[in-house]
Amino acid sequence: MTSPADPKAALRRHLRLLRPAMDAQVAQATAIRRELRTWLPGLPFRIIASFAALPGEPALLPLTADLPDRRWVFPRVEGDRMTFHFADASALVPGSFGIPEPAAEAPTCPVEDIELFLCPGMGFTTAGHRIGRGKGYYDRALARSNPQATRVGVCFGEQIVADIPTDPHDLPMHFLAHPAGILECR
């Protein structure tokens, strides 16, 4: 439970207010997919983790059809743990919290085998700091990942903020994919 003075909770409330209108979300998501379609083919990553967007997150599922030469995995929430499974974007089913995810019988991908993570979040900084929704699913999954894996925060322009409070366990993103391009975090 968070206290009223919790800086992360206050930032999440603020970021919810900054979400772009639905038509702007669609336009920005299209631009983000275009940027990723241009950027990813030149990189050696074979296994890529993506996600099914919640309201207020960029929709990436069409990207998987545009890059069929990659092996795509999607998160599945099981209790307090997030696992990743090989699946076609069209085969995702409603899961925990109503989020489309792979069916229980979909083949599991060890998190250590994932080479690139496309990560949603409530907000990001240009230094790569990320704030999620507060449940820690991505934080725990990324902590188990291969240290050489690349982490890409995927966000609308309004989700890039000057500062995010961080904890020692928070792993920064290496890049941000947003409507204006792919930004290397520094």
PyMOL commands that set and color helices and strands:
alter all, ss='L'
color gray80, all
select helices_A, chain A and resi 7-18+22-42+61-66+89-91+96-98+111-113+137-144+157-159
alter helices_A, ss='H'
color red, helices_A
select strands_A, chain A and resi 47-49+71-78+81-86+93-94+100-101+108-109+116-119+123-124+130-131+150-154+175-178+181-184
alter strands_A, ss='S'
color yellow, strands_A
deselect
rebuild
show_as cartoon
